[in-house]
Structures are given as C-alpha cells and as structure tokens.
Amino acid sequence: MNIKKKLIYVLILLFFSNILSSKTLLLENNNRLTFDDIDNLTSFDLTSSIISENNLNLIIKDLVSSDLINDVEFTSDSNYFFLKIFESLFISNIYINGNVKLTNSDIIQNLTIKNNSFLDESKIIFNSNVIQNLYSSIGQENIIIDYYLEEFNKNSYNLIYEVKENSENYVSNIHINGNTFISSRFIKSSISIKEKKIFSPLSVSNFINENKINNSLSKIQKIYIDHGYFDFSINYEIKKHKNKVSLFLFINEGFRYKIDDIKFLSDNEIVKSLFSKNNERINKSLKNKFYDDNFISTTSDKFNKELSLSNNPNLVVDHSYSLNNNSVVLNFFVVEQIPLTIKKLSFYGNSVTKDSTLRKQVFIKPGEIYNKRLTIKSLNNLMRKPYIDNAIVSNEKNTDNSVDVKINITEKIKSGNFKLGAGYSAQGGAASSVSLSDSNFYGTGNKIKADLSLASESIFYDLSYNRFYIGNYNIDNTMRIFNSSEDLVKSYGYKRKSSGFDFTLKIPYKFDVGNDKYFLMSTGYEMNDIYSLSSLASSSVTQNSGKSNNIFFHNSYVANSTNDNFNPTSGVFHKTTLNFVPTGISDDDYIKISSVNNFYFNNKLNDNSFFILSKIGLASGLSSKIKTKDSFSLGGDFKGFQFSGIGPRDSSLNYLGGTKMYQLTLGYSTPFLFDNSDTFIFKYFGTVGSIFDSEFASTYNSNAPRVAIGASFDVMTPIGPLSFSLASPISKNDNDKTQSYDFSIGSTF
C-alpha cells in the first residue's frame, strides 16, 4: 500500500471514529436561561445530533466566557453529553443594612460589583471582604458581614449585605516618650493616627488597627534613620479605659552618627574626573557633619544632573554607607545602566481625590528620567496630606527603556470635620463656637473652613479657602473673608465693627524635620466702623469715630520647634511680624513691629520643664497719629490683670493702648498623669511688663514695670485644655484693672 492510500485510510478511520463518538447534547439546571438563550452564546449549533468531544470543548469555553454563565459541569453516557449549567445571578440593586459608622455611599463606591450586573457567589464573598477592610480602616475590627438574595422579579435579585458593627474604640490621646531630636508635634503630624476630640464627630483618622500602628512606627523609624539615628528603636503600648484608647509610643533615639570618612568609588574616567573636581567641596559640606540622607541624596542628584548635561545619562551616581565605631563611612559610587524614562504615571484607589490633585503633589512627571529618590519623596509628601492614609508605589519596566509608575492610594474615607466648642473666661465670659471644614474640598486637596464665634460682647465669623499651589508651584495660599462685631464701651469707650478680606502666602524657608520655618505674606482690605461712643469719651477716643477704609500688608517670619501645640515642654517658638498700612491708599496709616519669643526646656531628671515667654512691640502712625484701635494693648495673658487692663487711659479711664510694649514671663511646669485621658499640669510663674507712650494725650500713662506672680493648673481633656489660674499683682499703677483669678476652656497659660 503506497503512502497516499495509507493517508486516505487514516482519514476515513478518523472520520468514522468522530462520527461514532459524537452524541446529542442535553442541558441541565438552566432555570432562567432557555435553550435558545444558551445556543446563542456559542457559534456551534447545539441542536445538532452529532456533537463531537472536540466541539464540546469549544462549546464549554464559549459558555463559561459569558457573563450569563458562571460555570459548567460535564458528564456523558453512551448516548448523550450532559452539560449542567450554573447561571450567573443578575443583581438589580445592592443594599447595605445595619451600617452606622460608614454610609451607604462610603461602602458601595468601593465595591467591585454594581447595580444591574451579573455575578456569582465568589464575587459576593470577595466584596464582603472589601466591606471588612473598609471597617478595619476606621478601627472597626471583627465586624460580622452576612448577605442574602431577595428575589426582585422572575429573573433578577436584590443583594443585601447585613452589617453588625462593634462598639467604637478611638484614640483619645497619643503619648510620645523618649524623643528629643524630633518634636511630638511633628511625629503626630507625620502619622495617620490622630487624637479624637469630643467635638470632632466627623473625624475617622483617630481609629486604630494593627496595620495602621505598624505603618506609623515604620514612618517614624524611617525619619530617624534618614537623619543618622541608626540605633533607633520604638515600641508601643495600648491602654484602654472604657471605650477610649491611649496609644503610648516609647522611643529610644540612640546615638546620632556623624560622617567620619567619604569615599569616591569608580573606575570610569568621566566619573573619576567629576568626583575629583567636587571632592574638596563635598568633604567640606559633609565630613564631620551629622548624617542626613536628604542632603546626601541632593548631592547625588547634582552629580547626576551634571552627567546628564554632559551627555552621559547612562551613568548614575548613588550612595551607600557603613557604620564604624559610632561613625559613618559614606560611599559615592557609579552604576552604569540604561536610563529609564517615565512613560506613564498612574494613580489607583483614589475615589474622591482627583488625579490632577495627586499629580501636583508628586515630584515626578511622565517624560522625565526615573529618579528613585524623588519617587520616595513623592510618597512621603502624599502620606502627610490629611486626606491620605497611605501610598505605595510599583514600577513596570517596558521594552523601550521606559517605566510605568503606579501609585496606589488609600484615602481617608472622610476628610470633613465638624466642631462644636464652648468656652468660658473670667474676663470675656461665656463663648461658643462652630467650625466646619473639609481638607479635600471636592477632591482638590484644598481646604475650606468656616468659623463662627459668639460671646457676650463679640460676634466673629471667618470663611477661608486654603490652596496648596499657585499655578504649577507648591505654594500654600489662603483667601479669607472675615467680619466681627465687638462691644468695647466698658474698656475702650466705643463699639466696633470690622469686615474685609485678605490673601496670604505661606512660603517655606528651610526644611528641618524638627523645626517648622516659614514666611507669611498677607495683603487685604478692611473696613472699620467705630460707633456708640461713650458720652464721657475724650478727644483721644473720639478720634476713632466713624468709618475708615484701609489696605494692609502683614508679613511674618515663624520658626517653631516646640514639641506640642497646647503644652510644649521643649523647643522654641519665634514669630516676628510687620504690620504696614500705607499712606495715601488708607485712612488709618501706621506701622507696627512685634516679636514673640518663647523658650521651653525639659528637666532631664523628670517630666518637669521650665519656660520663658516674651513679647515686645513698637508702633507709630505715619501721616497722622496711630488710633487707639490700632495701638498695642496689654493684659489678659498677663495674669493678674484684665484684658487691656494695663496702660494709658484718658480722664474717663477709657483705654488708649500704647506704641511701646514688652512682657516677660518665667515659669516652671510639672505634670501629673491622672488617667489614660486626662492630665493635670501645674505651673508656677512670674511676669513683668509694661505698655506706654500713646500718641494721644493721656491722663494715666506710666512706663513703670508691672509685676505679678501666680500659679495655674491645666487639665488636658479630650475636649481640649481647661485652665484655672490665680495671680497676684505685686507692682501696678493705680488705674490698672486687676483680676486675681481666671478660668477658661479651650486655651492654656
């Protein structure tokens, strides 16, 4: 038999074998889908009585690739192929029941299933886990998620998730111990866990879970190691009191390493020449200095920029270090590699924050050479935003020497805040306040805030909109509208209304992990109305009467290294301010310069601290005398004296203020831990100061120093500080207005 005949014989055998193995197809378990519906899902004719096994495999592949069918089981006997059809469920609507801590929209927008879609049980279970993770992100661990299907009509169902939430556990206080290099204030601002205050009901960043704690510890550790604290260690402890949680962080900073030696390692002649040219400069700027990864990385970037400009982008300078007897050996070396261009920059997980907002927060862009340091810097910048909980990056290298950078964002579910406040001061009486804010307004990363404050003698409201950029530059700026009304008849001899608007730029001066330094430059317009003057007011007071329109410029320099906002025990706060209202475009032209300098010193033997608080000021009118409404006042924070209780007055004892002022307080503070949420802080102090030289004639004007001594205690509660003080003036003017005690909520000494 020749080869041709053999091939024909084989083909005939295969044909009849296929015919013999072909069977009729029967469908089972299809409840909603008819035979015709299923037949339309495949290119094969299911009505055929001769379906082979090969055809059957392709039919099954067609069916399971359809959204209408979840799975297919295959069996057979001598006469039939049986396909058991597992239909996908058509979900008309998704409902969430039992949820209080998270709204329906918070949950549903994060689910991978949507209304009017086909799905199977595995997708339902997966999205149960999604809901679990959402609750975990706000501190709700071990909640119970059940689900069931409710028939909507003959062919569709409603999917209902039943949520059983746990009782709320939130962080009432974060206590940080052992830190001296980095302030507690900076550490708290760097981590996603925040302290909950009673009058901040919309805040969710105060809930904790193990993942958030570990992320926070890692962030703190990285900050320290990047600044040369290679022996750094940190532990934590959680203490519960009813439904409150106190988080204690125990820091062992260890020794800060200095750079003892710098080595330049390269066999490449181009790089060796570059190293040689910069050797002396780098040794001078880095050697025997504390290790600072940010500054060292900047040096590497300068090398790489120079290499790129000399047409050597394939050479990349990097750095490493080794430790040797409490010192660092710094190594600069070169890596020869093909430079990668950023092809795509993509963000994932941001359901609220706009992509355009996130792109302005990072320091890398498509089309640029990929830079690992700038990528890490971008992540750190994102994680410091109040509306972002975490950010991670992944890179995907392409065949064309480019890289796709993917940044996955975990947002804080709520960025809004609502505060109700109530306060009392023996000087100002009862007061209440309402504050509404959103730190991610419409996903822009900008903050909008509205404040309203009501007291027995004043009304104040303030509406501000804070943006983090101008054009393509990351420059913090704020637009504000304000209005106030004050009854000052008893002290100044008149009532006052003012309203206006201003625009402020915040320009960072120098990056320092423990010291916030910046300039504030503000300009605006203010309209004042002085009315209802006292019938006994002198000409020194009546010169304020009527309406005035002013253009003002306020400029400040601020440096703040204190470790806490309410009760600092270490660091320095400095603020120098120049207020200028120019002649010609303003009715009340003047210039004022003031400076505040506060120093806090820890007692290393215990938790006690010393403090020195000071302020000075000089003012002057320009084309005319400075009005009393624009002069300095003294009293109030000078314990022992009333608000505006010290200084020049007219013959009717109406307050005039002064153009020269100083105040100095020396004090000692000692805390006493009461429980996991409240702390008593006792303070003992002595204050000296004076205000004088009103530009208007005054009957009572003395530059003699006033002196007072006293004691206070503050209770640091979840609603803020509660403060009570007793002070006794031991040197005063006969017409000064004294006050021996003061009680307030919402402010400290």
C-alpha positions in Angstrom: 0.0 0.0 0.0 1.5 3.3 -1.0 1.7 6.3 1.2 -1.2 8.1 -0.4 -3.6 5.2 0.2 -2.4 5.0 3.8 -3.3 8.7 4.4 -6.7 8.2 2.9 -7.3 5.2 5.1 -6.3 7.1 8.3 -8.6 10.0 7.4 -11.5 7.6 6.8 -10.9 6.0 10.2 -10.7 9.4 12.0 -13.9 10.5 10.3 -15.9 7.4 11.3 -14.3 7.5 14.8 -15.5 11.0 15.2 -19.0 10.1 14.0 -19.1 7.2 16.4 -18.0 9.3 19.3 -20.5 12.1 18.6 -23.6 12.4 20.7 -26.6 14.6 21.3 -26.2 17.5 23.8 -28.6 17.9 26.7 -28.7 20.9 29.0 -29.5 20.7 32.7 -30.1 23.1 35.6 -30.8 26.1 33.4 -33.7 27.9 35.2 -33.7 31.4 33.8 -31.8 30.8 30.5 -33.7 29.0 27.8 -32.1 26.5 25.4 -32.2 29.2 22.7 -30.5 31.7 25.0 -27.7 29.3 25.6 -27.5 28.3 21.9 -26.9 32.0 21.1 -23.9 32.1 23.3 -21.8 29.8 21.1 -21.0 29.6 17.4 -22.0 25.9 17.3 -25.5 24.6 16.7 -26.5 22.9 20.0 -29.5 21.3 18.3 -27.2 19.1 16.2 -27.4 15.4 17.0 -23.7 14.9 16.1 -21.6 17.0 18.5 -18.1 15.6 18.9 -15.9 15.8 22.0 -13.7 18.4 20.3 -16.7 20.5 19.5 -17.9 20.1 23.1 -14.7 21.6 24.5 -15.1 24.7 22.4 -18.8 25.0 23.3 -17.9 24.8 27.0 -15.2 27.5 26.5 -17.8 29.8 24.8 -20.4 29.3 27.6 -18.1 30.0 30.6 -16.7 33.1 28.9 -20.2 34.6 29.0 -21.3 36.9 31.9 -24.6 35.0 32.0 -23.0 31.6 33.0 -20.8 31.2 36.0 -19.7 27.5 35.5 -20.5 24.3 33.5 -20.2 20.7 34.6 -19.8 17.9 32.0 -20.9 14.3 32.2 -21.8 11.7 29.5 -23.3 8.3 28.9 -23.4 6.1 25.8 -26.0 8.3 24.1 -25.7 11.9 25.4 -23.4 14.7 26.5 -24.8 16.4 29.6 -24.0 20.0 30.4 -25.0 21.2 33.9 -25.4 25.0 33.7 -24.7 27.2 36.7 -26.2 30.5 35.8 -24.8 33.8 36.9 -27.1 35.9 39.1 -28.5 39.2 37.8 -28.4 41.7 40.6 -30.8 44.6 40.2 -29.9 46.5 43.4 -27.3 46.3 46.2 -28.4 47.3 49.7 -26.4 47.8 52.9 -28.2 47.3 56.3 -27.0 47.9 59.8 -24.2 50.3 58.9 -23.8 53.4 61.1 -20.1 54.2 61.1 -19.9 54.1 57.3 -22.6 55.5 55.0 -24.1 53.5 52.1 -22.1 55.6 49.6 -18.8 55.0 51.6 -19.3 51.3 51.1 -21.0 50.9 47.7 -18.5 53.2 45.8 -15.7 50.8 46.9 -17.4 47.6 45.9 -16.3 45.8 42.6 -20.0 44.8 41.9 -22.6 47.3 40.8 -26.3 47.5 40.3 -27.7 45.7 37.3 -24.8 43.3 36.8 -24.2 39.6 36.6 -22.1 37.9 39.4 -21.5 34.7 41.2 -21.1 33.8 44.9 -17.3 34.2 44.8 -17.7 37.9 43.9 -20.3 38.3 46.6 -17.8 36.8 49.2 -15.0 38.9 47.8 -16.9 42.1 48.3 -17.8 41.0 51.9 -14.1 41.1 52.5 -14.0 44.6 50.9 -16.5 45.8 53.4 -14.5 44.2 56.2 -11.4 46.1 55.1 -13.3 49.4 54.9 -14.3 48.9 58.5 -10.8 47.9 59.5 -9.5 51.2 58.1 -11.6 53.1 60.7 -10.7 50.8 63.6 -13.7 48.5 63.5 -12.2 45.1 63.7 -14.0 41.7 63.7 -17.4 43.0 62.4 -19.8 40.5 61.1 -20.9 40.6 57.5 -23.9 38.5 56.3 -25.6 38.5 52.9 -28.6 37.1 51.3 -30.5 37.4 48.0 -34.0 38.7 47.7 -36.0 37.9 44.6 -36.7 41.1 42.7 -38.6 39.6 39.8 -38.6 36.3 37.9 -35.1 36.8 36.5 -33.2 39.0 39.0 -32.4 39.5 42.7 -31.5 42.2 45.2 -28.2 41.6 47.1 -28.4 42.6 50.7 -25.4 42.9 53.0 -26.2 42.9 56.7 -23.5 44.6 58.8 -23.1 44.1 62.6 -20.8 46.8 63.9 -18.7 46.8 67.0 -18.6 49.5 69.7 -16.4 52.4 68.9 -12.8 52.3 70.1 -10.9 55.5 69.3 -7.6 57.1 70.3 -8.2 59.8 72.9 -4.5 60.5 73.5 -1.2 59.8 71.9 1.7 59.9 74.4 5.2 60.0 73.0 8.1 59.4 75.3 11.9 59.5 74.8 12.0 61.8 71.8 14.3 64.8 71.9 15.5 65.3 68.3 12.0 65.3 66.7 9.1 67.0 68.4 6.0 65.2 69.4 4.1 67.7 67.4 6.0 66.7 64.2 5.6 63.0 64.9 1.9 63.3 65.4 1.6 65.2 62.1 3.5 62.5 60.3 1.4 59.6 61.2 -2.2 58.8 60.1 -3.5 58.1 63.6 -4.9 61.2 65.2 -6.2 62.0 68.6 -10.0 62.2 68.8 -11.7 65.2 70.4 -15.3 65.0 71.5 -16.3 67.9 69.3 -14.8 66.4 66.2 -17.5 63.8 65.4 -16.8 63.5 61.7 -13.1 62.6 62.1 -12.2 59.0 61.3 -8.4 59.1 61.4 -8.4 58.5 65.2 -9.4 54.9 64.9 -6.6 52.4 65.0 -5.8 48.8 64.0 -2.5 46.8 64.0 -1.8 47.7 60.3 -2.1 51.5 61.0 0.1 51.2 64.1 2.8 49.3 62.2 2.7 51.8 59.3 3.1 54.7 61.8 6.0 53.0 63.6 7.7 52.4 60.2 7.3 56.1 59.2 8.8 57.3 62.5 11.7 54.9 62.2 12.5 56.0 58.6 12.5 59.6 59.7 15.1 58.9 62.4 17.3 56.6 60.3 17.3 59.2 57.5 18.8 61.6 60.0 21.6 59.3 61.3 19.9 57.6 64.2 20.9 54.1 63.2 20.4 52.6 66.6 16.8 53.9 66.8 14.1 51.6 68.2 10.4 52.2 69.0 7.8 50.2 70.9 4.2 50.9 71.7 1.5 50.1 74.3 -2.2 50.4 74.1 -4.2 51.2 77.3 -8.0 51.1 77.2 -10.3 53.0 79.5 -14.0 52.2 78.8 -14.3 53.0 75.1 -11.2 55.2 75.0 -7.8 54.2 73.9 -4.5 55.7 74.8 -1.6 55.0 72.5 1.9 55.2 74.2 4.9 55.3 71.9 8.3 54.6 73.6 11.2 55.9 71.6 14.9 55.1 72.1 16.6 57.5 69.8 20.1 56.1 70.4 23.2 57.9 69.1 23.3 60.2 66.1 26.1 59.2 63.8 28.4 61.7 62.1 30.2 61.2 58.7 33.8 60.3 59.5 35.0 59.4 56.0 33.9 59.9 52.4 35.0 57.6 49.7 34.5 58.1 45.9 34.4 54.7 44.2 34.6 54.4 40.4 36.8 53.1 37.6 35.0 55.2 35.0 37.3 58.1 33.9 34.4 60.5 33.4 33.1 59.9 36.9 36.5 59.9 38.5 37.1 63.3 37.0 33.7 64.5 38.3 34.5 63.2 41.8 37.9 64.7 41.8 36.6 68.1 40.8 34.0 68.1 43.6 36.0 66.2 46.3 37.0 69.2 48.3 33.6 70.8 48.3 31.8 67.7 49.3 34.2 66.9 52.1 33.8 70.4 53.4 30.0 70.2 53.4 29.5 66.6 54.6 32.5 65.4 56.6 32.2 65.6 60.4 28.6 66.5 59.9 25.6 64.5 61.1 24.3 62.0 58.6 21.3 63.4 56.6 20.0 61.3 53.8 18.0 64.1 52.2 21.1 66.4 52.0 23.3 63.5 50.7 20.7 62.5 48.1 20.7 66.1 46.9 24.4 65.8 46.4 24.0 62.6 44.3 21.3 64.4 42.2 23.8 67.2 41.5 26.3 64.7 40.2 23.6 63.0 38.0 22.4 66.4 36.6 26.0 67.2 35.6 26.4 63.7 34.0 23.1 64.2 32.1 24.2 67.6 30.8 27.5 66.2 29.6 25.5 63.6 27.6 26.2 60.7 30.0 22.7 59.8 31.2 23.7 56.1 31.4 25.9 56.9 34.4 24.1 57.2 37.6 25.8 58.2 40.9 24.3 56.7 44.1 25.5 56.5 47.7 25.7 53.9 50.5 27.1 53.9 54.0 28.7 51.6 56.5 28.9 52.0 60.3 32.2 52.1 62.1 32.5 52.9 65.9 29.6 55.3 66.1 30.5 57.0 62.8 29.6 56.6 59.2 31.7 55.9 56.2 29.9 57.4 53.2 30.4 55.9 49.8 29.6 57.6 46.5 29.7 55.1 43.6 28.5 54.9 40.0 26.1 52.5 38.4 26.2 52.1 34.6 22.7 51.5 33.4 20.3 52.4 30.6 18.3 55.4 31.9 14.6 54.7 32.2 12.1 57.4 31.1 8.8 57.6 32.9 6.2 56.7 30.2 3.1 56.6 32.4 2.3 57.9 35.9 -1.0 56.3 37.1 -2.9 56.6 40.4 -5.2 53.9 41.8 -7.6 53.8 44.8 -8.5 57.5 44.7 -12.3 57.5 44.6 -12.5 61.1 45.9 -9.2 62.9 45.2 -8.8 64.0 41.7 -5.8 62.7 39.6 -4.9 66.3 38.8 -4.6 67.0 42.5 -2.3 64.0 43.1 -0.1 64.9 40.2 0.6 68.3 41.7 1.6 66.6 45.0 4.4 64.5 43.5 7.9 65.4 42.2 8.0 63.0 39.2 6.4 63.5 35.7 6.0 61.5 32.5 8.8 62.2 30.1 11.4 62.7 32.8 14.2 60.3 33.8 13.1 58.0 36.6 14.5 59.0 39.9 14.0 56.7 42.9 14.7 59.4 45.5 12.1 61.8 44.0 9.6 58.9 43.9 10.1 58.2 47.6 9.9 61.9 48.4 6.6 62.0 46.4 5.2 59.1 48.5 6.2 60.8 51.8 4.6 64.1 50.6 1.3 62.3 49.7 1.2 60.5 53.1 1.5 63.8 55.0 -1.7 65.1 53.4 -4.7 65.0 55.9 -6.9 63.1 53.4 -4.5 60.3 52.5 -3.9 57.3 54.8 -1.2 55.5 52.9 0.5 55.4 49.5 2.7 52.6 47.9 4.4 52.6 44.5 5.2 49.9 42.0 7.1 50.1 38.7 6.6 48.2 35.5 9.6 48.3 33.0 8.8 48.4 29.3 10.8 47.0 26.4 11.5 50.5 25.1 13.6 51.5 28.2 10.7 53.3 29.8 8.9 52.6 33.0 5.3 52.9 34.1 5.0 54.2 37.6 1.8 53.1 39.5 0.9 54.8 42.8 -1.8 53.1 44.9 -3.6 55.5 47.3 -5.5 54.6 50.4 -7.7 57.6 51.1 -9.2 58.6 54.4 -12.9 57.9 53.9 -14.0 61.2 55.3 -12.0 64.5 55.1 -14.6 66.7 56.6 -14.6 67.9 60.2 -17.3 69.5 62.3 -16.5 71.0 65.7 -18.7 72.5 68.4 -17.0 74.5 71.0 -17.9 76.1 74.3 -15.6 78.2 76.4 -15.6 80.4 79.4 -13.2 83.1 80.6 -13.5 85.1 83.7 -12.5 88.1 81.5 -14.6 87.5 78.4 -17.5 85.5 79.9 -19.1 82.6 78.1 -18.5 81.9 74.5 -19.5 79.3 71.9 -18.1 78.4 68.5 -19.0 76.3 65.5 -16.4 75.2 62.9 -16.9 73.4 59.6 -14.0 72.3 57.4 -13.1 69.9 54.6 -9.5 69.2 53.9 -10.1 67.7 50.5 -12.8 70.0 49.0 -14.3 68.3 46.0 -11.2 66.2 45.7 -8.9 69.2 45.0 -6.7 68.7 48.1 -7.7 72.3 49.1 -9.2 73.1 52.5 -12.3 75.1 53.1 -13.2 76.3 56.6 -16.0 78.3 58.2 -15.8 79.6 61.8 -18.4 81.3 63.8 -17.7 82.5 67.4 -20.3 84.1 69.7 -19.5 85.7 73.1 -21.4 88.1 75.4 -19.6 91.1 73.9 -18.5 90.0 70.4 -19.5 88.1 67.2 -17.0 86.9 64.8 -17.1 84.8 61.6 -14.4 83.8 59.2 -14.6 82.0 55.9 -11.3 80.8 54.4 -10.2 78.7 51.4 -6.7 77.3 51.5 -4.9 76.0 48.4 -1.7 74.2 48.3 -0.5 75.5 44.9 -0.3 78.6 42.7 -0.2 77.6 39.0 2.4 74.8 38.9 4.1 75.8 42.1 3.5 74.2 45.5 3.0 77.4 47.4 0.4 77.3 50.2 -2.0 80.2 49.9 -5.3 81.3 51.6 -8.1 83.5 50.6 -10.2 84.7 53.6 -13.3 86.8 54.3 -14.0 88.0 57.8 -16.4 90.0 59.9 -16.5 90.9 63.6 -18.6 93.0 66.0 -17.3 94.0 69.4 -18.8 95.9 72.3 -15.8 97.7 73.8 -17.7 100.5 75.6 -16.6 99.4 79.1 -12.9 99.3 78.1 -12.3 101.5 75.1 -15.4 103.7 75.2 -16.9 102.6 71.9 -18.4 99.7 69.8 -16.6 98.4 66.8 -17.5 96.6 63.6 -15.0 95.4 61.0 -15.1 93.4 57.8 -12.8 92.7 54.9 -10.8 90.1 53.0 -7.2 89.1 52.6 -4.9 86.9 50.7 -1.9 85.1 52.4 1.1 83.2 51.0 3.0 80.7 53.2 6.5 80.3 51.9 8.7 77.6 53.5 12.1 79.0 54.5 14.1 75.8 55.2 13.3 72.2 55.5 14.1 70.8 59.0 12.4 67.8 60.4 12.2 69.3 63.9 11.8 73.0 63.1 9.0 74.5 61.0 10.3 77.7 59.4 8.3 79.8 57.0 7.2 83.3 55.9 3.7 84.6 55.9 2.9 87.4 53.5 -0.6 88.8 53.6 -2.4 91.7 51.9 -6.0 92.7 52.2 -8.7 95.3 52.7 -10.5 96.1 56.0 -13.5 98.4 56.7 -13.9 99.7 60.3 -16.8 101.4 61.9 -16.4 102.9 65.3 -19.8 104.0 66.8 -21.8 104.3 70.1 -19.1 106.3 71.7 -19.2 106.9 75.5 -20.6 110.3 76.4 -17.6 110.8 78.6 -15.1 109.9 75.9 -12.2 112.4 75.5 -10.9 113.6 72.1 -8.3 110.8 72.3 -11.1 108.3 72.0 -13.4 110.3 69.7 -10.7 110.4 67.0 -11.6 106.8 66.3 -15.2 107.6 65.5 -16.7 106.9 62.1 -15.9 104.6 59.2 -12.4 104.0 57.7 -11.1 102.0 54.8 -7.7 100.5 54.8 -5.3 98.5 52.7 -3.0 96.5 54.8 0.2 94.4 54.5 1.1 91.8 57.1 4.4 90.0 57.0 5.7 87.4 59.5 8.6 85.0 59.9 7.8 81.9 62.0 10.2 79.3 63.4 8.6 76.6 65.6 10.5 73.7 67.1 8.2 73.1 70.1 7.1 69.6 70.8 3.4 70.2 71.4 0.7 72.8 70.5 -1.1 73.1 73.8 1.6 72.1 76.4 5.1 72.4 74.9 7.9 71.3 77.2 10.8 71.7 74.8 11.8 73.8 71.8 11.5 77.4 70.7 8.6 79.3 69.2 9.6 82.6 67.4 7.4 84.9 65.4 8.3 88.4 64.1 5.5 90.4 62.5 5.5 93.6 60.5 2.1 95.3 60.0 2.0 98.1 57.5 -0.9 100.2 56.4 0.4 102.7 53.8 -0.2 106.4 53.4 -2.3 107.6 50.5 -4.4 104.5 50.0 -5.6 104.0 53.6 -7.5 106.2 56.0 -5.6 104.9 59.1 -1.9 104.6 58.1 0.6 103.2 60.6 3.4 100.7 61.0 3.8 98.1 63.8 6.6 95.6 64.6 6.2 92.9 67.1 8.1 89.8 68.1 7.2 86.8 70.2 9.9 84.5 71.6 9.0 81.5 73.8 11.6 79.0 75.1 10.8 75.7 76.7 13.4 73.5 78.5 12.9 69.9 79.6 14.2 68.8 83.0 16.1 65.7 82.1 15.7 64.2 85.6 11.8 64.1 85.4 8.9 65.3 83.3 9.0 68.9 84.6 10.0 71.8 82.4 11.0 75.5 82.5 9.6 78.2 80.2 10.5 81.7 79.2 7.8 83.6 77.4 8.4 87.1 75.9 7.0 89.6 73.5 7.9 93.2 72.5 6.3 95.7 70.2 6.8 99.1 68.6 4.2 101.1 66.7 3.8 104.5 65.1 1.4 106.4 62.9 2.6 107.7 59.6 0.8 110.8 58.2 -1.1 111.1 61.5 -1.2 109.7 65.0 -1.9 106.0 65.3 -5.5 105.5 66.5 -6.3 103.7 69.8 -7.9 100.8 67.9 -4.6 100.1 66.2 -2.3 100.5 69.2 -1.0 97.7 71.3 -2.8 96.5 74.4 -1.6 94.6 77.4 -3.4 92.4 79.9 -5.4 89.2 79.7 -2.4 86.8 79.0 -0.6 89.0 81.6 -2.1 87.0 84.5 -3.3 89.2 87.4 -4.6 91.9 85.1 -7.8 92.2 83.0 -7.8 92.2 79.2 -6.5 95.7 78.2 -6.0 96.3 81.9 -2.5 97.8 81.7 -1.6 101.1 80.0 -2.5 104.7 79.1 -6.1 105.9 79.7 -8.0 109.1 79.2 -9.5 111.1 82.1 -12.6 108.9 81.9 -10.5 105.7 82.2 -11.2 104.7 78.6 -8.3 102.6 77.3 -5.9 104.2 74.8 -3.3 101.5 74.4 0.4 102.3 73.6 3.1 102.3 71.0 5.7 100.6 73.1 5.1 97.3 74.9 7.1 94.4 76.4 6.2 91.4 78.6 8.4 88.6 80.1 7.2 85.5 81.9 9.4 83.0 83.7 7.8 79.7 84.8 8.0 76.1 85.9 5.7 73.3 84.8 5.1 69.9 86.3 2.6 67.4 85.0 0.6 64.7 86.9 -0.9 61.8 85.0 -4.5 61.4 86.2 -5.7 58.6 84.0 -5.5 57.5 80.3 -7.3 60.5 79.0 -6.7 63.5 81.4 -3.5 65.1 82.7 -3.1 67.8 85.3 -0.4 70.3 84.6 0.7 72.6 87.4 2.5 75.8 86.6 4.2 78.5 88.7 5.1 81.8 87.1 6.2 85.4 87.4 5.5 88.1 84.8 6.9 91.6 84.3 5.9 94.0 81.6 4.6 97.4 80.6 2.9 99.4 77.8 3.2 103.1 77.3 3.6 106.2 75.0 0.2 106.6 73.5 0.4 109.2 70.7 -2.6 110.9 72.1 -2.7 112.9 75.4 -3.4 110.6 78.3 -4.0 111.3 81.9 -2.7 108.0 83.2 0.4 107.0 81.4 3.3 105.2 83.2 6.1 103.1 81.8 6.8 101.7 85.2 7.0 97.9 85.1 4.1 95.8 86.4 4.8 92.6 88.1 2.6 89.6 89.0 3.2 86.2 90.4 0.9 83.2 90.4 0.1 79.6 89.8 -2.2 77.7 87.4 -3.3 74.2 86.6 -4.5 72.9 83.3 -6.5 69.8 82.7 -5.7 68.3 79.2 -9.0 66.6 78.4 -10.4 65.1 75.2 -12.3 68.4 74.6 -9.2 70.5 74.9 -7.4 72.2 77.8 -9.3 73.5 80.8 -7.3 76.1 82.7 -7.6 77.9 86.0 -5.1 80.4 87.4 -4.6 82.5 90.5 -2.3 85.5 90.2 -1.5 88.5 92.4 -0.1 91.8 91.1 2.8 93.0 93.3 3.6 96.1 91.3 0.8 98.1 89.4 -0.4 101.5 88.5 -3.4 103.0 90.5 -5.6 102.9 87.4 -4.7 99.4 86.1 -7.5 96.9 86.2 -6.6 93.8 88.1 -8.0 90.3 88.2 -6.8 87.7 90.6 -8.3 84.6 89.0 -9.1 83.4 85.6 -10.9 80.3 84.3 -11.1 79.3 80.7 -11.9 76.4 78.4 -10.0 76.0 75.1 -6.8 77.8 75.9 -3.9 77.5 78.3 -1.5 79.9 80.1 
